[in-house]
């Protein structure tokens, strides 16, 4: 059986230089398109029945 190779320990990572993929994180929420559609549907609902403003 062969022996395992001895590698140098990995260098510590720079905590300031983060991956650009990590910038995509954050709180989840509705997209701008979903918010526009929701507003448009609310306006149409109000136009159909103006007395239902509650």
N, C-alpha and C positions, 0 to 999 in steps of 0.2 A: 504494500500500500504506500502511496506517495504522501509526503508531508505537506501540510498546508503552508502556503507562502506567508511570510510575515510582512505585512504592509505597515506603513507609517500611519499613526492616528490621523484622522481627518482634521483639517484646519477648522477652527471655530468660524461660524458664519458671521457676516457683518449684519447686525440687527437693523441698521439704518437703510441698507440697500435691499429693499424687499422686492419680490417678484411683482411685475405690473399686473399679473392676473389677480393678485390679492386686492387690488383697488376696486374690483367689481363687487366686493361684498358690501353688506350694509342691510338696513331694514328692508323687508319685502313690502311691497305696496302695489297698488293698481298702476298700470301703465298710463301714459298720457292719453293714448288712444281709448282705453277703457273709461277714463274719466270724461273725455269728450263725448263718448257715446252715452254715458250715464246722464250727462247734462242735457244732451239732445233728446233723449227719451223722456226725461222729466218735463222738458218744455212741451213736447208733443202731448204728454198726458195732461198738462195744465191747459193746453189749447182745446183738448177734447172736452174736459170737464172743469171749467174754471171755479166751480163752487166747491171742489174737493181739495181746497188748500187747507190742509190741517197739519 
